[in-house]
């Protein structure tokens, strides 16, 4: 999943998150908490590169995004003091980590250069080998470097980045972080999306009004608890990339990870530019969800659920499938008591990893309402996915999607429409959303079903 021209880009991995005033301020506090929770895990695992990236993201969020929200000035002083103290701690740790991170990146880049040279030499000597064969041959030597994936590919401390870092530190120390952006008037002033979630699957629906969707995720502060992954330890097939599994199953029911890793350059265009971490889903989760949705599906009613889980060794694992109380139609689904979902996530210290819903009468795609719903999930966590189950689609029974970055995310952020409506194409000419190529169907992963209905 990395090309021969890619290197570790810390700045790109910690890029600034633009404020969206439609999203409640408490959502941004939850984003900050999730980032710090990831940082705690990376710190415990002695993964200083990803720890550094998380601390940069947190610092940017607290200093360049949250203060510019229209509700920040009216927020509690205790919240501001809390953020300021956490920001100072993060900035101090960044300064301490910088030399070690620089050394680690230099080491990885040297290994990367050596591997690239070896690969080029092998290509000259074995011109008859396929691209897949060459990639497979160098995998053992590249395993340690590849464990960082596309996130860790170039470290460059540019002068503007250094100056910005020091400015943030100085402003935090002097308590001069702004209360409100000078450009706040340019932000959308649409009504808050704190209402219950609405999902749909019919672009041409003639409904006069559909409530603006809201993610079914918790944004109340909770204490961070140790993360545990419930993975069975027994001989079984290895995890398989979800998209490749779909393609290969049409030919053969026997699938192995070594046979279907996406190493072909033609697939790299599908990889989201934010280079999220791997996401693992149980091979039986979708089937379990469809059994829970069966009664609704038989009546042509949608069903929705929430995906939540844990993080370990740079991999997210969906360890909980939450089915909330909900009201459904043939093309929409609304939760009726989101506080129960929040309570489950908080008590178990789970990351919000996306959502799943059925299209009982439609094909497998993301409707305009689906895109708005998933936008909030993906702001919370770039790795979050939207799974669409379409039992009546003869060509594709399910899809695992994300909004493209920055194209799709930018279009939805600027869209003020509600209900079913068309969207403009992203400026780069690409799609609004794409199929995920970094999601693994894992036969060793257990998960809990929490049916709140």
N, C-alpha and C positions, 0 to 999 in steps of 0.2 A: 504493500500500500504506500510505499514511498518511491519516488522517482530518483534517478541518478543525479538530479540537480537540486534536490531538497536538502536543507540543513535546518538545524534547530532555530526556531524563531520565537524567542521568549516574548517579544513585544506583541506579536500577532496573537499569541495564545492568551495574553492578558489585556486584550483590547478593551476599550472603554464601552460601557453599556449606556446607551442613550436613555434618558428619562422619558417615560410615557405617563402622562398625568391621568390617563384613564385607569391605570393600574394603581390601586390604593397604596399609600406609603408603607403600610404594614407588610405588603408583599415584598418590598425592597429590603425591609428589615429581615424577613425570612430568607431572602437570597443571601444576605450577608451572613446569617447564621449557618446556612448550608455550606457556604464557602469555607467558613472557619471549621466546620465539622470535617470537611474534606482535608483541610490543612492539618487538623489533629491526627487524622488517619495516616496521611503521608509522613508526618513527623514521627509517629510511632513506628512506621515501617522504614524510617531512615531514607526516605526518598526525597532528597533535598531539591531536586529539579522541580518536581510537581508541587512540593511545598512552597518553593519560591514563586511559582506561577500563581498559586492560590492566594498567597499574601499580596502579590501585585494586584490581582483581581479585587481583593477585598479593599485594598488601599484606594484603588481607583473608584470603586463603587461608593465608598464612604466620603471621599473628597470631591468627586467630580459628577456624581449622579444623584445620590440621595439629597444633598443640600439644595439642589435645583428643583426638587419636586414642589409643586404648589402648596402642599400641606405641611412642608417641613417646618416653616416658621411657627406654625400653631401647634406643633408636636410638643410632647412633654420634654421639659428640660432634662429630666433624668435619662431619657433616651439619647439625647444629644451628648450628655456627659459620658454615657456608656460607650457610644460609638467613638467618641474622641479618645477615650482611654484604650479601647481595642485598636484604634488606628495607630496610636503611638507605639503600642507593643508590636504591631505588625511591622511598622517602619524600622524600629530598632532591630527586629529579627532579620529583616531584609538586609540591613547593613552588615550584620554578622554573617549571614549566609553567603553574601556576594562572592568573596574570594573562593570559597569551596565550590560554589556553583560554577564559577568561571573555570576552575580547574577541571571539574567533572565534564563540562561541555567540551573543553579543549581535548580531553582524552577521548570522548565519544566521537568527536569530529575527526580525530586522527584515525581511529579505527574505521570510521565510515569511509574516509578517503582510501585507506588501504584496501577495504573490501571492494570499493568501486573499481580500483585499479585491477584487482584480482579478477573481478567479473569481466572487465574489458579484455584482459589477457585470455581468459577462458573462451570468450566469444571468438577471438581471433583463431585460437587453436581448434575450436570445435564449432565451426560455422554451421554445421548441420544440426546442432542441438536446438531445440525449441526454447523459447523464452522461459516457459515453465520449467523445463529441465534445468536450465542454468540457475534459476532462482532456487529451486529445490536443492541444488548441489551446494549452494553457499549458505543455506539456512543455519546449519550448526554453528558456523563461525560468526554469523550475524545475530545470533539469538539474543545476546545481552544488549546489543545496540537497539535491535528491533523491539525490545521490551518497552522502550519509551515511545514507540510508534511515531506518527507524524508530528506529535506535539513537540518532541525534542529534536529539532533539526538545525537550529542555528542560534547562537547567542551573540548578540551584538549590543553593547551598551552605547547607543548613540549619544551625542552631546545633548540634544533636546530631551531625551529620556532622562538623562542624569539631572539636568536642570529642573525638569518637572518633578522628579523624585525629591530633590532637595527643597523645592518650593512647597510641596505638600507637607514635608516634615516641619518646615519653618512655620507654615500657617497653622498646623496642628498645635505646635508648641505655644504659639502666640494667641491661640483661640480665635483665629481670624477666618475660619472656614465660612463661606457665604451662607446666608440664610435662604436666599432665593436667587435663581438665575435671572440675569438681565433679559434672557430670551424666553422666559416662562410664558409670555403671552402668545408665543408662536406654537406652544404645545396644544394638543387637542384638548378641548374643554368638554368633551362628551361626558355623559353620565358615567358613574363608576361601574366597573364590571364586577362588583361584589355580589351580584345576583347569582342565583343557582345556575349550574352549567346547562347549556343547551347545545345539543349536537344534532346535525342534520345531514341528509344525503340526497337532496333533490334541488339542483341548481335552478330549475324552472318552476319551483313551487309558487303558487299564487297567493300564499298567505299574506295577509295585510301587515302582520307584524310578528316578529320573533324576537324574544328578549335576547339581548347581547350575552354571549356565553361567558362563563367564568370557569377557571380551572378548579377541579375538585381536589385542592391541595391545601395543606395547613400553613398558615403564616403566623400563628401565635408562637411566642417564644417558648422553648422547652429546653430542658437540660440535655446535654449530650451524653449518651450512654455508649458503652462498648458495642461495637458492631460485630455480629456473629453471622456466619454464613452456614446455612444448613445444607451441606453438600454430602451426599453419600460417598463412602470410600469403598468402592467395589469395582471389579473389572467391568468395563462397559465401553461403548463407542465414545470417541472424543467429541467435544462440541463441534458443531457444523455451522458455518455461516448460513444464516437464514435464507438469504436471497439465492445463494448457490444451491442450497438444499431443495428449494422449489424447482429450480431448473433441472437438477439432476434426477429428482424423483420422477419426473415425467419420462425418464429413460430407464432408470434402474432404482429399485427400492433399497439397495445397499449403498450407503453413503459413508465415506470416511473423510476426516478433516484433511488428510494429506492429498486427497483426490479433488478437493473442491475449494481450497483456499483461493481467494481472488488475487492472483499474482499477474494476471494479464494486464498490460498497460491500457487496454481499451476500456477497462472497468474503472480506472482511476478517476474519470470525470464524474463518477457518481459519488465519490467520497466528499462529505461536507467539508467546507474549508476551515471550520473551527476545529477539525480533527478531534472529535470526542473520543473518550475512552471506550473500550469494548463494553457491550451490554449483553449479558447472558440471560436467556429465558428458558425455562423448562420446556422440553419437547412435548410435554403433556398439558401445558397451561392453556393453550388455545382450545383444545378439545374439552378441557374441564369447563372453560368459560361457556362454550357452546351448549354444554349440558345444562348449565345454570340458566342459560338464555332460551332453552328449548320451548318452554311454554309461551314466551313472548314471540319467538320466531314463528311458531305455528300459527299465531294470530296476526302475523305481519307487523309486529311491534318491535321497536328497537330496544336494545339492552346495553347498558354501559357499565364499565368497571374502571377501577383505578389500579395502576401498577406502582408498587413501592418496593424498596429493597435496600441493599447494603453495598458497601464498597470495600474491596480488599485486593491488594496487589494490582492496582490500576485497572480493576475490572468491576463494573457494577453488576449486581445480581438481583433479579426480580424474585424476592422471597415472599411477597404477599400480593394476593389478588383480592381487592376489596370491592364488594358489590354493595353500593349504597342504596338506600331507599330512593325510589325514582318513579316518575310518571312518564309514560311513553306513548308515542304515536308511531305511525308507519315511517316517519322521516325525522323524528326528534326524540330526545330523551332528556329529562330534567331530574336532577337530584332534589330531594325535599328536605333533607336534614344533613347538611354538610358538616356540622359540628361533630357528628359521630366519626366521620372520616378523619377529621383533624385529630381527634382524640386517639384513634388507632395509630396514626402515623407518629404522633408525639410520644405516646407511651412506649412504642417499640423503636424509637429513634431511627425511623426509616427515611430514606431519600425519596422524593417524588420522582418516579422514573417514567411517567407517562400515563396513558389511558388506552382502553380498548372498548370498541363498541361494534354493534352489528349493523349491517345494511340488509335487512331481511328481504327487501324487494328490489334492491338496486345492485349495481355493479360495484366492484372494488375500486374506490377512488376517495379522494378527500374533497368534500363539498366546501363551499365558502364558509359555512358555519363551523365545520370541522377545522378549517385553517385558523379561524379566530380563536377557537377553543385551544388548539395546540400551541398557538403563539405564546400564551401565558405559561404553559408548561415548559416550553423551550427557553423562555427568558429565565425561568427558575433554574433550569439545568439543561445545558446544551445537549446532553446525552438522551434526554427524554424522547420517547417515541409515541407515535399514534398507530395503533393496530386496528385495521378495519377487517371485519369478518363478513364476507359476502357469500353465503351458502348457495345462492341461486346464480352466481356468476360462473358460467361454464368454463371460462378461460383462466380465472384466478379466484380462488376461494378466500384468500386473505392477502393483506399487504402490510408492511411495516414501514412507516413513512416519517420523515422530518421535513420541516420547512428548510429551503435552501438558505445558506448564509453567504453573503449578506442580502442577496436578492429577495427571496421570499419573506424573510423576517422584516425587511425594510418596507415592502409593499403592505403587509398586514399592519405594521405599526402605524402607517400613515392613513390607512383606510378607516373612514368614519361611518361606513354603512353597517346596517344590521340586517338580519335575516338572510335569505338566499339572494346572492347578487354576484355579478361578474367582477373579476379583478383584472387590473392592468398587468402586463408582462413586466418582470423586473428589468431595470435599465440594461443589465448585461445580456439580455435576450434569452436567459435561461428559464427553467421552469420555476414555479412557485414552491413546489415540494418535490422530493425525490425519494426513491426507495433506499432504505438504509443498507449499507454494505459492511457494517461493523457490528451487526447483531448476530449472536450465536445461539443456536438451539442446543441446549445443554441437557443431555440425558442423565447427568449426575446431580442435577439441581432439584432440591425439594422446595416446595412453596406452600404457604398456608392460604386457604380460602376463607375469607372473612365476609360472610353474607349478612349484611345489616338490614335486609328487607324484612 
